[in-house]
Amino acid sequence: MKITFWISVGIICYTFFVYPAILVLLAGISQFWSDLRFALGRGDRRKFASQGYPLVSMLIAAHNEESVIAEKMQNCRELEYPEDRIEILVGCDGCTDDTVSRIEATRLPNVRVFDYGERSGKPALLNRLVPEARGDILVFSDANTMYAPHSVTSMVRRFRNPQVGAVSGELKLLSHDGQPQAEGAYWRYECFLKILESRLNMMVGANGAIFSIRSSLYRPLPSRTINDDFLIAMRIRDVGKRVVYDPEATAYEETVPIRQEFRRRVRIGSGDLRALRQTWRMLMPTAGTIALSYWSHKICRWLVPFALVSAGVSALALYRDGFYLVCALSGVLLASSGALGYVMESRLRPVRFLHVPCHFFATNLGLMVGFLKDFVGDRSSIWAPTQRVPRGRVSGD
């Protein structure tokens, strides 16, 4: 029991504390050598070939999005990118509402609608939509995601570096009345890791709400894919191209009730396990530093829910020792706070001081449930977009 407890605690501590410290150390060393080479006159580290405005294809997967699609089209109209250098491709995946007619009513000259009558799921939809794109750069977006006007331009400029194969932007959440949500500690922590990983060429995954790649690097997705953004990004890493994080490219979505967020986490957990089957080679030492970030930021993070349970159970078994009793009681208190916060937020009566344990509880429980569902064979891949209704217009950041 003691061995189980300390291994579990070790996984948790490594994931949230040790790995970030390693990144800070590596980033400091990398920055030092970069500055030293620059000082010694070994080239211009910022000099990349200019490519003007390459043709961009924005791909939007839509299923029954009548409540937000008109605003999304208006958001596309307001992008600060030459209209003749960007095309908008909307793939309607078995829509049974007025999504198609509302797109056509906007009369955007650079929009093409592909109305697929039968529901096929997002991977199949993207596989059909990408060959229709004419752009050198593919930008993936959701119908309920609103881009800041400069975001596409910001991502495209990163491709001036020929080693960059994909660019992920930053998603920000808005409250129901359109006001920015105060960023929590965990969200800032995740952004911090992405910045460091991007600098060290250790970035794993991407945010599918604001994500772009070179069109030549797209490979058809397996039919049962859920986390398409993660798999696309890891495949690009596998061919030796960089995946970078651009915090200046921002997109906005409305927050969702905690129950919907929990269901989303379950789906992500199931998708993570499927993606692992496709990308396990990136865990080998031969993959380089990306293996370190994959093990640390993904695999260990996926193990945290199970480590929390095993640490709690083993501490309870060792309750006769005062130290383990305190740990067990602390775990019970944390879990109870999270469960209570979840119940209160589900009933639209959130308690401020329970917000953090609530989301920690929902995130880890959802991840565990998703893993278990996929493990026992519940492998539905039909895409059910989370319903958010953005309020207000994004004018910049």
C-alpha positions as CSV (number, residue, x, y, z in Angstrom):
1,M,0.0,0.0,0.0
2,K,2.8,2.4,0.8
3,I,4.5,1.7,-2.6
4,T,1.2,2.3,-4.3
5,F,0.6,5.5,-2.5
6,W,4.0,7.0,-3.2
7,I,4.0,5.9,-6.9
8,S,0.5,7.6,-7.2
9,V,1.7,10.8,-5.5
10,G,4.8,10.8,-7.6
11,I,2.8,10.7,-10.8
12,I,0.6,13.6,-9.6
13,C,3.6,15.7,-8.4
14,Y,5.6,15.0,-11.5
15,T,2.7,16.0,-13.8
16,F,1.9,19.3,-12.1
17,F,5.2,20.5,-10.6
18,V,8.3,18.6,-11.8
19,Y,7.6,18.7,-15.5
20,P,6.9,22.5,-15.6
21,A,10.2,22.9,-13.7
22,I,12.0,20.8,-16.3
23,L,10.5,23.0,-19.1
24,V,11.6,26.2,-17.4
25,L,15.1,24.8,-17.1
26,L,15.3,23.6,-20.7
27,A,13.8,26.9,-22.0
28,G,16.4,28.9,-20.0
29,I,19.2,26.8,-21.5
30,S,17.8,27.1,-25.0
31,Q,17.3,30.9,-24.7
32,F,20.9,31.2,-23.5
33,W,22.4,29.3,-26.5
34,S,20.1,31.2,-28.9
35,D,21.3,34.6,-27.5
36,L,24.9,33.4,-27.6
37,R,24.7,32.3,-31.2
38,F,23.0,35.6,-32.1
39,A,25.7,37.6,-30.3
40,L,28.4,35.7,-32.1
41,G,26.8,36.7,-35.4
42,R,25.7,33.2,-36.6
43,G,22.7,34.4,-38.6
44,D,19.5,36.2,-38.1
45,R,17.2,34.0,-36.0
46,R,14.1,36.1,-37.1
47,K,14.8,36.0,-40.9
48,F,12.4,33.8,-42.8
49,A,11.3,34.0,-46.4
50,S,8.3,36.4,-46.9
51,Q,5.3,34.8,-48.6
52,G,2.9,37.7,-48.7
53,Y,-0.7,36.5,-48.3
54,P,-0.9,32.8,-49.2
55,L,-4.3,31.4,-50.2
56,V,-6.1,30.2,-47.0
57,S,-9.0,27.8,-46.8
58,M,-11.0,27.9,-43.6
59,L,-12.8,24.7,-42.9
60,I,-16.0,24.7,-40.7
61,A,-17.6,21.5,-39.7
62,A,-21.3,22.1,-38.9
63,H,-24.2,20.0,-37.6
64,N,-27.4,21.8,-36.9
65,E,-25.8,25.1,-36.1
66,E,-28.6,27.5,-37.1
67,S,-28.4,29.4,-33.8
68,V,-24.8,30.5,-34.4
69,I,-23.9,30.1,-38.1
70,A,-25.1,33.6,-39.2
71,E,-22.9,35.2,-36.6
72,K,-20.0,32.9,-37.7
73,M,-20.4,34.1,-41.3
74,Q,-20.3,37.7,-40.1
75,N,-17.2,36.9,-38.1
76,C,-15.6,35.5,-41.2
77,R,-16.5,38.7,-43.1
78,E,-14.7,40.8,-40.5
79,L,-11.4,38.8,-40.6
80,E,-8.4,41.1,-41.4
81,Y,-7.2,39.0,-44.3
82,P,-7.6,39.9,-48.0
83,E,-11.0,38.6,-49.1
84,D,-9.6,37.3,-52.4
85,R,-7.0,35.2,-50.5
86,I,-9.3,33.3,-48.2
87,E,-12.1,30.9,-48.9
88,I,-14.6,29.6,-46.4
89,L,-15.7,26.0,-46.8
90,V,-18.6,24.9,-44.6
91,G,-19.3,21.2,-44.5
92,C,-22.9,20.5,-43.3
93,D,-22.9,17.0,-41.7
94,G,-26.5,15.8,-42.0
95,C,-28.1,19.1,-40.9
96,T,-31.8,18.9,-40.3
97,D,-32.3,22.5,-39.4
98,D,-31.9,25.8,-41.3
99,T,-28.1,25.9,-41.2
100,V,-27.6,25.8,-45.0
101,S,-30.3,28.4,-45.8
102,R,-28.9,30.8,-43.1
103,I,-25.4,30.5,-44.6
104,E,-26.7,31.2,-48.1
105,A,-28.7,34.2,-46.8
106,T,-25.4,35.9,-45.7
107,R,-24.3,36.0,-49.4
108,L,-20.6,36.0,-48.7
109,P,-18.8,35.8,-52.0
110,N,-15.9,33.6,-50.8
111,V,-18.1,30.9,-49.0
112,R,-18.8,27.5,-50.4
113,V,-21.3,25.2,-48.8
114,F,-21.2,21.4,-49.0
115,D,-24.4,19.9,-47.8
116,Y,-23.9,16.3,-47.0
117,G,-27.3,14.7,-46.4
118,E,-26.2,11.7,-44.4
119,R,-24.6,12.0,-41.0
120,S,-21.0,10.7,-41.1
121,G,-19.1,12.2,-38.2
122,K,-16.4,14.9,-38.2
123,P,-13.5,12.8,-39.3
124,A,-15.3,11.6,-42.5
125,L,-16.6,15.2,-43.0
126,L,-13.0,16.6,-42.9
127,N,-11.8,13.9,-45.2
128,R,-14.4,14.9,-47.8
129,L,-13.9,18.7,-47.2
130,V,-10.1,19.0,-47.4
131,P,-9.8,17.8,-51.0
132,E,-12.2,20.6,-52.0
133,A,-9.9,23.2,-50.5
134,R,-7.7,25.2,-52.8
135,G,-5.6,27.0,-50.1
136,D,-2.0,26.5,-49.2
137,I,-2.9,26.8,-45.5
138,L,-5.9,25.1,-43.9
139,V,-7.6,26.8,-41.0
140,F,-9.9,24.5,-38.9
141,S,-12.7,26.2,-37.0
142,D,-15.9,25.4,-35.3
143,A,-19.2,27.1,-36.1
144,N,-19.6,28.4,-32.6
145,T,-16.0,29.8,-32.4
146,M,-15.5,33.5,-33.2
147,Y,-12.1,34.6,-34.3
148,A,-10.5,37.9,-33.4
149,P,-10.0,39.8,-36.7
150,H,-6.2,39.5,-36.7
151,S,-6.1,35.8,-35.8
152,V,-5.8,34.3,-39.3
153,T,-3.0,36.8,-40.3
154,S,-1.2,36.0,-37.0
155,M,-1.2,32.3,-37.7
156,V,-0.3,32.6,-41.3
157,R,2.8,34.6,-40.6
158,R,4.2,31.7,-38.5
159,F,4.4,29.7,-41.7
160,R,7.1,31.9,-43.0
161,N,9.4,29.5,-41.2
162,P,9.5,26.5,-43.5
163,Q,10.0,24.2,-40.5
164,V,6.5,25.1,-39.2
165,G,3.8,22.6,-40.2
166,A,1.0,23.6,-37.8
167,V,0.0,26.6,-35.7
168,S,-2.4,26.5,-32.7
169,G,-4.0,29.6,-31.4
170,E,-5.5,30.4,-28.0
171,L,-9.1,29.8,-27.1
172,K,-10.7,32.2,-24.7
173,L,-14.1,31.7,-23.0
174,L,-16.9,34.2,-22.7
175,S,-19.8,34.2,-20.2
176,H,-23.4,33.9,-21.5
177,D,-23.6,37.8,-21.7
178,G,-20.5,38.0,-23.8
179,Q,-18.1,39.1,-21.1
180,P,-14.6,37.5,-20.8
181,Q,-14.3,34.9,-18.1
182,A,-11.7,35.4,-15.5
183,E,-8.9,32.9,-16.4
184,G,-8.4,30.3,-13.7
185,A,-5.1,29.2,-12.4
186,Y,-5.2,25.9,-14.3
187,W,-5.9,27.6,-17.6
188,R,-3.0,30.0,-17.1
189,Y,-0.8,27.0,-16.2
190,E,-1.7,25.2,-19.4
191,C,-1.0,28.3,-21.5
192,F,2.4,28.6,-19.8
193,L,3.3,25.0,-20.6
194,K,2.2,25.5,-24.3
195,I,4.4,28.6,-24.6
196,L,7.5,26.8,-23.2
197,E,6.8,23.6,-25.2
198,S,6.4,25.7,-28.4
199,R,9.8,27.4,-27.8
200,L,11.5,24.1,-27.2
201,N,9.8,22.4,-30.3
202,M,8.0,20.0,-27.9
203,M,4.4,21.0,-28.6
204,V,2.0,18.1,-28.5
205,G,-1.6,18.5,-29.8
206,A,-3.5,21.6,-30.8
207,N,-6.7,23.4,-30.1
208,G,-9.2,22.4,-32.8
209,A,-11.2,25.6,-32.4
210,I,-8.3,27.7,-33.8
211,F,-5.8,25.5,-35.6
212,S,-4.0,25.8,-39.0
213,I,-1.7,23.5,-41.0
214,R,0.0,23.3,-44.4
215,S,-2.5,21.7,-46.7
216,S,0.2,19.4,-48.1
217,L,0.6,17.8,-44.6
218,Y,-3.0,16.7,-44.2
219,R,-3.6,12.9,-44.2
220,P,-7.1,11.4,-44.1
221,L,-8.3,10.6,-40.6
222,P,-9.3,7.1,-39.4
223,S,-13.1,6.8,-39.3
224,R,-13.2,6.4,-35.5
225,T,-11.2,9.4,-34.7
226,I,-12.5,11.8,-32.0
227,N,-9.7,14.1,-31.1
228,D,-8.9,15.1,-34.7
229,D,-6.9,18.1,-33.8
230,F,-4.5,16.1,-31.6
231,L,-4.0,13.4,-34.2
232,I,-3.4,15.8,-37.0
233,A,-0.9,17.7,-35.0
234,M,1.0,14.6,-33.9
235,R,1.1,13.3,-37.5
236,I,2.7,16.6,-38.5
237,R,5.2,16.2,-35.7
238,D,5.9,12.6,-36.9
239,V,7.1,13.9,-40.3
240,G,9.6,16.3,-38.7
241,K,7.6,19.6,-38.9
242,R,7.1,21.9,-35.9
243,V,3.8,22.5,-34.2
244,V,3.8,26.0,-32.6
245,Y,1.6,27.9,-30.3
246,D,0.6,31.5,-31.1
247,P,-1.1,33.2,-28.1
248,E,-1.7,36.3,-30.3
249,A,-4.1,34.3,-32.5
250,T,-7.2,34.3,-30.3
251,A,-10.7,32.8,-30.7
252,Y,-13.7,33.0,-28.4
253,E,-16.5,30.6,-27.3
254,E,-19.2,30.8,-24.8
255,T,-18.8,28.7,-21.6
256,V,-21.1,25.8,-21.2
257,P,-22.9,24.3,-18.2
258,I,-20.8,22.0,-16.1
259,R,-22.8,18.9,-17.2
260,Q,-22.0,19.6,-20.9
261,E,-18.4,20.2,-20.0
262,F,-18.3,16.9,-18.2
263,R,-19.7,15.1,-21.2
264,R,-17.1,16.8,-23.4
265,R,-14.3,15.6,-21.1
266,V,-15.6,12.0,-21.3
267,R,-15.5,12.3,-25.1
268,I,-12.0,13.7,-25.0
269,G,-10.8,11.0,-22.7
270,S,-12.1,8.3,-25.1
271,G,-10.5,10.1,-28.0
272,D,-7.2,10.3,-26.2
273,L,-6.9,6.6,-25.9
274,R,-7.8,6.1,-29.6
275,A,-5.2,8.7,-30.6
276,L,-2.6,6.9,-28.5
277,R,-3.0,3.8,-30.6
278,Q,-2.1,5.9,-33.7
279,T,0.8,7.9,-32.2
280,W,2.5,5.5,-29.8
281,R,5.8,5.7,-31.8
282,M,6.1,9.3,-30.6
283,L,6.7,7.9,-27.1
284,M,9.9,6.2,-28.1
285,P,13.3,7.8,-27.3
286,T,14.0,7.9,-31.0
287,A,11.3,10.6,-31.3
288,G,13.5,13.1,-29.5
289,T,12.3,15.7,-27.0
290,I,8.7,15.3,-28.2
291,A,8.7,12.0,-26.4
292,L,9.4,13.8,-23.1
293,S,6.5,16.2,-23.6
294,Y,4.2,13.4,-24.8
295,W,4.9,11.3,-21.7
296,S,4.8,14.2,-19.3
297,H,2.0,16.5,-20.6
298,K,-0.2,13.7,-22.0
299,I,0.4,10.2,-20.7
300,C,1.1,11.2,-17.1
301,R,-1.8,13.7,-17.2
302,W,-4.1,10.9,-18.4
303,L,-3.0,8.8,-15.5
304,V,-3.7,11.5,-12.9
305,P,-7.4,10.5,-12.3
306,F,-6.3,6.9,-11.6
307,A,-3.4,8.0,-9.5
308,L,-5.8,10.2,-7.4
309,V,-8.0,7.1,-6.7
310,S,-5.2,4.8,-6.0
311,A,-3.5,7.3,-3.6
312,G,-6.8,7.8,-1.8
313,V,-7.5,4.1,-1.4
314,S,-4.0,3.3,-0.3
315,A,-4.0,6.1,2.2
316,L,-7.3,4.9,3.6
317,A,-5.8,1.4,4.0
318,L,-2.9,2.9,6.0
319,Y,-5.1,5.0,8.2
320,R,-3.5,3.8,11.4
321,D,-0.5,5.9,10.5
322,G,-1.3,9.6,11.3
323,F,0.3,10.9,8.1
324,Y,-1.7,8.7,5.8
325,L,-4.8,9.4,7.7
326,V,-4.4,13.1,7.1
327,C,-3.8,12.4,3.4
328,A,-6.9,10.3,3.2
329,L,-9.0,12.9,5.0
330,S,-7.6,15.6,2.6
331,G,-8.5,13.5,-0.4
332,V,-12.0,12.9,0.9
333,L,-12.4,16.6,1.5
334,L,-11.2,17.5,-2.0
335,A,-13.5,14.9,-3.6
336,S,-16.5,16.0,-1.5
337,S,-15.9,19.7,-2.3
338,G,-15.6,18.8,-6.0
339,A,-18.8,16.7,-6.0
340,L,-20.7,19.4,-4.0
341,G,-19.5,22.1,-6.4
342,Y,-20.6,20.0,-9.4
343,V,-24.1,19.5,-7.9
344,M,-24.4,23.2,-7.2
345,E,-23.2,24.3,-10.6
346,S,-25.5,21.7,-12.3
347,R,-28.4,23.4,-10.6
348,L,-27.2,26.9,-11.7
349,R,-26.3,27.8,-8.1
350,P,-22.5,27.9,-8.2
351,V,-20.6,28.5,-5.0
352,R,-17.5,30.7,-5.7
353,F,-15.0,28.9,-3.4
354,L,-16.1,25.5,-4.8
355,H,-15.4,26.5,-8.5
356,V,-11.8,25.2,-8.6
357,P,-12.5,21.8,-6.9
358,C,-15.6,21.4,-9.0
359,H,-13.8,21.7,-12.3
360,F,-10.9,19.7,-11.1
361,F,-13.3,16.9,-10.1
362,A,-15.3,17.1,-13.4
363,T,-12.2,17.1,-15.5
364,N,-10.5,14.1,-13.9
365,L,-13.7,12.1,-13.5
366,G,-14.7,12.8,-17.1
367,L,-11.2,11.7,-18.3
368,M,-11.4,8.5,-16.3
369,V,-14.9,7.7,-17.6
370,G,-13.9,8.3,-21.2
371,F,-10.9,6.0,-20.9
372,L,-13.0,3.3,-19.3
373,K,-15.8,3.6,-22.0
374,D,-13.3,3.3,-24.8
375,F,-11.5,0.4,-23.0
376,V,-14.7,-1.6,-22.7
377,G,-15.6,-1.0,-26.4
378,D,-18.0,1.9,-26.4
379,R,-16.4,3.5,-29.5
380,S,-19.0,5.7,-31.1
381,S,-17.4,8.4,-33.3
382,I,-20.5,10.4,-34.3
383,W,-19.7,14.0,-33.6
384,A,-22.1,15.9,-31.3
385,P,-20.9,19.5,-31.1
386,T,-21.2,21.3,-27.7
387,Q,-23.9,23.9,-27.9
388,R,-22.7,27.4,-27.1
389,V,-24.4,30.5,-28.2
390,P,-21.9,33.4,-28.4
391,R,-23.2,36.8,-27.4
392,G,-21.8,40.0,-28.8
393,R,-19.2,40.6,-31.5
394,V,-15.5,40.1,-31.1
395,S,-13.7,43.2,-32.3
396,G,-10.1,42.5,-31.3
397,D,-7.9,41.7,-28.5
